[in-house]
C-alpha cells in the first residue's frame, strides 16, 4: 500500500498544533466555516451519512444513521455528548488525539452540534485524564474568544456552549447510557433500552452520544465531502482508523491507517509497528481492545480460508467467533511467545470483575467466578473441569445483561480457551511447571504434556 | 455539624469554581456537578471524608446518600486518608505485557510497602488501578494528574528520589 492518507493526524507533528492559531494555519476551522456558513444542518447530516463513517468507539455503527434517529420534538432541548471515557484495555487513541490536537475535536463538536441542533454539548473525559481536560478547556476558551463558541457563532445565529465533564474512574461509563447517568451525577449503571438515548437521553431529552474519533472526522468530511471520504478505505469500512498498538512490538503507539491495510503489513512494516521485538516471534493478537476475541498468529494474519486478513470491520470478523475477531476500538495488543495466555486471560477477567457495575447478576456473579477460576488455574490449583466451567459461565453471561460489559467479559475468556485450550490443560496437568516464574507453555513444554 | 463543616469547607477560590461548574448545567440539574465537585474536594483535602460528602450534598442541594453512593462507586476517590503522593499504577494486561509486574514489584520494594499501604513518613501511598489508557506507553503510573510512562526500575528510583526531596 502506498503512503496512506491522513485525515485526522496529518498535522499532529506540527509544533504548537494544540494552539488555535497554529491549528488554523494548517486548515483548522475551515470545515466549520464551510458547514455553518454554506450548509443547512440537514446537509451536514447527509454528508456524514454519505461518508459511511462508523462509530469509532468500538461498536462500528454508522454515525450518520445514528444522527438520523435523533428525535426532534418541538421546544425540547437536544444534546450531543462526546464519549471520551476511553477505558478499554489496549485503547489509547482518543487520549492521544485530545492531548495532541484538542481543536480538531472542538471543531468537530461544533459542526456536529450544528447538525443536530444542540446548543449545549458535553465532552465526557475519563477523570484520570485531568491533564487532557485542562488542555481541552484551554482550547475551548481560545475557540470562544475567536467567536467559534458562544452566542451567534460567526454571525450565523447558532449558539453553542461546550462543557468538558470529568469521569471518576469507571470503565462502565464508556457505555453510552452509563455515561449519561454519570453525566447526571449518578452511579454509572447502564439503562435499559428502549428508550434509546436518541429519544430519551441526557435529562430525558433526545441525545446523541459519539466517540471522540468519530466526531473528529467531521471537519474533513465538511471540507472534502462525504463521497470523498467514502472512497477511502474498503467496502463498508470507509475512511481511516486510529489504531493504538501495544505489547511486544518494536514501535508501539498510535497510527492512523486506511481501513483495508493488511494486518501483516501493519505488524511487520517499518512504517507501522516494525515487527515483533528482536529475537521473538508473534504468538497472539487482541486486535480491537481487550473485549474482542484473542487470535493466534496464523488466524490474525490469514483467515481460516487462507485469505490475507485486513484491518477492516468485515475482514477482522471473517469466520465469526470460530476463527475471527473484531476491529472494535482499534486497541491492538500483540503478544510474543513469552506471554502466558492463562495469565493474560486471568488479568483481563480481573479487569472485568473490577469494572462490572453489579447491576445484572449474570455479570456481577459471572465475572467474579471467571476471575476466581482463572486465578486458581494460573496459580496451579485448577482441575480438569475448570476449563469447561469457564466456558459454561462465559456462555451464561453472554447476551444476558443490560449492557455489553457482560459480553465483553465473556469473549476474551471463551476465545482464549477456544484457541489456546492446550495451555489451560497444561496448567491443570503440570501445575508445578506452570507456576514457575515466567513459565510459558510452548513446543518444549508441549512434549511434557504428551 | 457546623464545626465539622468548617473543617471541610472549600477555599473561597474553590467555592467560586463550584458556582461556575453548577452554572454549566441547565436549571435544576446541579447534581451533574457532583463528579467535578468531588474532584475539587479531593484536590483540596487529598481524600473524600463522609463529612466532605455531607458538605458537598449541602452545596449541591441534594441528599447526602446521593453523594455517598457516587463517591463509593467511582474508584478515583480516596475514601480514607492517603499519603502526600498517591502512586496509582496500572495493573491491566498491556502494561503487564510490557514488563509492568516487575517494575511494580520494584516500586513496592523500594518504598517498603504493599499496594494499598502508606509509608510511615506519610509521603507515599501505592494503589493499584485498572487501565489508564496509555497502553503503548506502558508500564505506567499516575501521581495526581501526571502520567509517568515507559517505566523501568531505574526510572522508578529517579521519580521516588525526586519526590522524596
Boltz contact constraints between the chains, C-beta under 6 A:
constraints:
  - contact:
      token1: [A, 86]
      token2: [B, 133]
      max_distance: 6.0
  - contact:
      token1: [A, 87]
      token2: [B, 131]
      max_distance: 6.0
  - contact:
      token1: [A, 89]
      token2: [B, 92]
      max_distance: 6.0
  - contact:
      token1: [A, 89]
      token2: [B, 93]
      max_distance: 6.0
  - contact:
      token1: [A, 89]
      token2: [B, 131]
      max_distance: 6.0
  - contact:
      token1: [A, 90]
      token2: [B, 94]
      max_distance: 6.0
  - contact:
      token1: [A, 90]
      token2: [B, 135]
      max_distance: 6.0
  - contact:
      token1: [A, 92]
      token2: [B, 133]
      max_distance: 6.0
  - contact:
      token1: [A, 92]
      token2: [B, 134]
      max_distance: 6.0
  - contact:
      token1: [A, 92]
      token2: [B, 135]
      max_distance: 6.0
  - contact:
      token1: [A, 95]
      token2: [B, 133]
      max_distance: 6.0
  - contact:
      token1: [A, 127]
      token2: [B, 76]
      max_distance: 6.0
  - contact:
      token1: [A, 128]
      token2: [B, 132]
      max_distance: 6.0
  - contact:
      token1: [A, 130]
      token2: [B, 145]
      max_distance: 6.0
  - contact:
      token1: [A, 131]
      token2: [B, 145]
      max_distance: 6.0
  - contact:
      token1: [A, 163]
      token2: [B, 24]
      max_distance: 6.0
  - contact:
      token1: [A, 166]
      token2: [B, 35]
      max_distance: 6.0
  - contact:
      token1: [A, 166]
      token2: [B, 36]
      max_distance: 6.0
  - contact:
      token1: [A, 166]
      token2: [B, 39]
      max_distance: 6.0
  - contact:
      token1: [A, 168]
      token2: [B, 35]
      max_distance: 6.0
  - contact:
      token1: [A, 168]
      token2: [B, 74]
      max_distance: 6.0
  - contact:
      token1: [A, 168]
      token2: [B, 76]
      max_distance: 6.0
  - contact:
      token1: [A, 169]
      token2: [B, 74]
      max_distance: 6.0
  - contact:
      token1: [A, 169]
      token2: [B, 75]
      max_distance: 6.0
  - contact:
      token1: [A, 169]
      token2: [B, 76]
      max_distance: 6.0
  - contact:
      token1: [A, 170]
      token2: [B, 74]
      max_distance: 6.0
  - contact:
      token1: [A, 184]
      token2: [B, 32]
      max_distance: 6.0
  - contact:
      token1: [A, 185]
      token2: [B, 31]
      max_distance: 6.0
  - contact:
      token1: [A, 185]
      token2: [B, 32]
      max_distance: 6.0
  - contact:
      token1: [A, 185]
      token2: [B, 34]
      max_distance: 6.0
  - contact:
      token1: [A, 187]
      token2: [B, 69]
      max_distance: 6.0
  - contact:
      token1: [A, 187]
      token2: [B, 70]
      max_distance: 6.0
  - contact:
      token1: [A, 187]
      token2: [B, 73]
      max_distance: 6.0
  - contact:
      token1: [A, 203]
      token2: [B, 29]
      max_distance: 6.0
  - contact:
      token1: [A, 244]
      token2: [B, 136]
      max_distance: 6.0
  - contact:
      token1: [A, 245]
      token2: [B, 136]
      max_distance: 6.0
  - contact:
      token1: [A, 246]
      token2: [B, 94]
      max_distance: 6.0
  - contact:
      token1: [A, 246]
      token2: [B, 135]
      max_distance: 6.0
  - contact:
      token1: [A, 246]
      token2: [B, 136]
      max_distance: 6.0
  - contact:
      token1: [A, 247]
      token2: [B, 97]
      max_distance: 6.0
  - contact:
      token1: [A, 252]
      token2: [B, 136]
      max_distance: 6.0
  - contact:
      token1: [A, 253]
      token2: [B, 136]
      max_distance: 6.0
  - contact:
      token1: [A, 333]
      token2: [B, 94]
      max_distance: 6.0
  - contact:
      token1: [A, 344]
      token2: [B, 93]
      max_distance: 6.0
  - contact:
      token1: [A, 347]
      token2: [B, 93]
      max_distance: 6.0
  - contact:
      token1: [A, 347]
      token2: [B, 96]
      max_distance: 6.0
  - contact:
      token1: [A, 348]
      token2: [B, 93]
      max_distance: 6.0
  - contact:
      token1: [A, 351]
      token2: [B, 92]
      max_distance: 6.0
  - contact:
      token1: [A, 351]
      token2: [B, 130]
      max_distance: 6.0
  - contact:
      token1: [A, 354]
      token2: [B, 130]
      max_distance: 6.0
